[in-house]
């Protein structure tokens, strides 16, 4: 059976990060899509509306907040509800990394939580650090889908400390996750799991935190303009810097600088 694009609806926004394609799509009321397969593992987060997806031996009804997961070979048809649907569609070209099992609906738990975080990140991918964080969340989503038990605690071994040190040094433009992992002889999925277990945070959040701390120190000690600090820290522009700083500090960069001078 030939493969088809991820979305048969109207694409609102889309991005490709590493092996993943993330698309927000809108489907018309009562829209029907004939039997097809996507050719890669996929996740569908229902943002609004709903649909019924029919497989060879089963039918799954997906409502807002739920995530439908399915492997590359799951041929299916779709029928959308009377209000149509708005969905976040995630597909991965790496079948080996993302061994999604039989079609399943995740109505609660870590899979929908990660999918919602990925959707929230979709509009904030204007700089390398943000794209790095998004790819880490996508890998975590793939892991959460297939993991039956919590990961074993992993100690802060020398190679993990080395990864942390590299991220601290290269936070403005983090290296690709595949390069970080292969340079240590591990799989990217294992690297994400091991880093979170060792340091209590994802690599994406870690780099954002380092960037924030660097920018906050620069506001205290440097006379550079806000736009200059923003670009030096790796933000796409001053507006991006201000949004992220206010999110973490509760005040704008200018207000923070005025309180420390």
C-alpha positions in Angstrom: 0.0 0.0 0.0 1.5 3.4 -1.0 2.4 5.8 1.8 0.5 9.1 2.1 1.3 12.5 3.8 0.8 12.7 7.6 -2.1 15.1 7.2 -5.1 15.0 5.0 -6.5 18.2 6.6 -5.5 21.8 6.3 -2.0 22.5 7.7 -1.8 25.5 10.0 1.9 25.2 10.9 4.6 22.5 10.6 8.2 22.0 11.4 10.8 19.2 10.9 13.3 18.6 13.8 15.8 15.8 13.5 13.9 12.6 12.5 10.5 14.1 13.4 7.9 16.1 11.6 5.3 18.0 13.7 2.2 19.4 12.1 -0.9 21.2 13.4 -3.8 20.4 11.1 -7.5 21.2 10.9 -10.1 18.8 9.5 -13.5 19.8 8.2 -16.8 18.6 9.9 -17.7 15.1 8.9 -14.6 14.8 6.7 -13.8 11.2 5.7 -10.4 9.9 4.7 -10.3 6.5 3.0 -8.0 3.7 4.1 -4.3 4.5 4.0 -1.1 4.2 6.0 1.5 6.8 6.9 4.7 4.9 6.3 6.2 5.9 9.7 5.3 5.7 13.4 2.9 8.5 14.4 1.2 10.3 17.3 -2.0 12.3 17.1 -2.9 14.7 19.9 -6.6 15.9 19.6 -6.7 19.6 20.4 -10.3 20.3 19.5 -13.2 18.2 18.1 -12.7 14.5 17.6 -12.6 11.6 15.2 -13.0 7.9 14.8 -10.1 5.9 13.3 -10.9 2.4 12.0 -8.2 -0.3 11.7 -8.5 -3.8 10.3 -9.8 -5.3 13.6 -10.7 -2.3 15.8 -12.0 1.2 15.9 -10.8 4.0 18.2 -12.6 7.2 19.1 -10.3 10.1 20.0 -11.5 13.1 21.9 -9.8 16.3 23.1 -6.7 15.7 25.2 -6.1 12.2 24.0 -3.2 10.9 22.0 -3.6 8.1 19.4 -0.3 6.2 18.7 0.2 3.8 15.8 3.0 2.0 14.0 4.1 2.6 10.4 2.2 -0.4 9.1 -1.2 0.4 10.7 -3.5 1.0 7.7 -6.7 2.9 8.7 -9.5 5.2 7.7 -10.8 8.3 9.5 -14.1 10.0 10.1 -14.2 13.4 11.8 -17.0 14.6 14.1 -19.7 17.2 13.5 -17.3 20.0 14.7 -14.3 18.6 12.7 -11.0 18.5 14.5 -7.8 20.3 15.2 -4.9 17.9 15.8 -1.2 17.9 16.4 0.4 15.2 14.2 3.9 13.8 14.9 5.6 11.4 12.6 9.1 9.9 12.8 11.3 8.7 10.0 13.4 6.6 12.4 11.5 3.4 12.7 14.2 1.7 14.8 14.3 4.4 17.4 10.5 4.6 17.6 9.1 1.2 18.0 5.4 2.1 18.5 3.3 -1.0 19.2 -0.2 -1.7 18.2 -2.6 1.3 17.8 -3.5 2.7 21.3 -5.3 5.6 22.8 -3.6 7.4 25.7 -6.3 9.4 27.5 -4.1 10.4 30.5 -0.6 10.1 31.8 2.8 11.0 30.5 2.2 10.6 26.7 -0.6 13.3 26.5 1.4 15.5 28.9 4.5 15.4 26.6 2.4 15.9 23.5 0.8 19.0 25.0 4.3 20.3 25.8 5.4 19.7 22.3 2.4 21.6 21.0 3.3 24.5 23.3 6.8 24.5 21.9 5.7 24.5 18.3 5.5 28.3 18.1 8.9 28.8 19.8 11.5 27.3 17.6 13.2 30.4 16.3 16.7 29.6 17.7 18.9 26.5 17.9 18.3 26.1 21.7 14.6 26.0 21.2 14.8 23.4 18.4 17.2 21.3 20.6 14.6 21.4 23.4 11.8 20.4 21.0 13.8 17.4 19.6 14.5 16.2 23.2 10.7 16.3 24.0 10.0 14.3 20.8 12.5 11.6 21.8 11.0 11.5 25.3 7.5 11.1 23.8 8.8 8.1 21.8 10.3 6.6 24.9 7.2 7.1 27.0 5.0 5.4 24.4 6.8 2.1 24.6 8.2 2.1 28.1 6.4 -0.2 30.5 8.4 0.5 33.6 10.2 3.6 35.0 13.9 3.8 34.0 16.5 2.6 36.5 18.3 5.4 38.3 21.5 6.2 36.4 24.4 7.7 38.2 26.4 10.7 37.1 29.0 8.9 35.2 32.0 10.7 33.6 30.4 10.6 30.1 27.2 12.2 31.4 29.2 14.9 33.1 31.0 15.5 29.8 27.7 15.9 28.0 26.6 18.4 30.7 29.8 20.4 30.3 29.5 20.5 26.5 25.9 21.8 26.8 27.1 24.5 29.2 29.8 25.5 26.8 27.6 25.4 23.6 24.2 26.5 25.0 23.9 29.2 22.3 23.8 26.6 19.5 23.6 23.1 21.0 24.9 20.2 18.9 22.5 17.8 17.3 21.3 15.1 19.7 22.5 12.4 17.4 26.0 13.9 17.4 26.0 14.2 21.2 24.9 10.6 21.6 27.1 9.0 18.9 30.1 10.8 20.3 29.6 8.8 23.5 28.7 5.6 21.8 25.1 5.5 22.9 21.7 5.9 21.3 20.0 9.4 21.4 17.0 7.9 23.2 19.2 6.4 25.9 21.1 9.7 26.2 17.8 11.6 26.8 16.7 9.1 29.4 20.1 8.9 31.1 20.6 12.7 31.3 17.1 13.3 32.9 17.7 10.4 35.4 21.1 11.8 36.4 20.4 15.6 36.5 16.6 15.7 37.1 15.9 17.7 33.9 15.8 17.3 30.1 18.8 18.5 28.1 16.6 21.1 26.4 15.5 22.6 29.7 19.1 22.5 31.0 20.4 24.5 28.0 17.6 27.0 28.4 18.4 27.4 32.1 22.1 27.9 31.3 21.2 30.5 28.7 19.0 32.4 31.2 21.7 32.4 33.8 24.3 33.7 31.4 21.9 36.5 30.2 21.0 37.4 33.8 24.7 37.7 34.7 25.3 39.8 31.6 22.5 42.2 32.6 24.2 42.7 36.0 27.8 43.1 34.8 27.7 44.3 31.1 26.8 47.7 29.7 25.8 46.1 26.4 22.3 46.9 24.9 19.5 44.4 25.5 19.5 43.5 21.9 23.2 42.9 22.1 22.9 40.6 25.1 20.0 38.8 23.4 22.0 37.9 20.3 25.1 37.1 22.4 23.1 34.6 24.4 21.7 32.9 21.4 18.1 34.3 21.3 16.7 35.1 17.9 16.0 38.7 18.8 15.3 41.0 21.8 11.6 40.2 21.8 12.4 36.5 22.2 14.8 37.3 25.0 12.2 39.4 26.8 9.5 36.7 26.6 11.8 34.0 27.9 13.3 36.2 30.7 10.0 37.4 31.9 8.7 33.7 32.0 11.6 32.7 34.3 12.2 35.9 36.3 8.7 37.4 36.5 10.0 40.8 35.2 11.4 42.1 32.0 15.2 42.3 31.3 15.0 46.1 31.5 13.3 46.0 34.9 15.8 43.5 36.2 18.7 45.6 35.0 17.2 48.7 36.7 16.9 46.9 40.0 20.6 45.9 40.0 22.1 49.2 39.0 
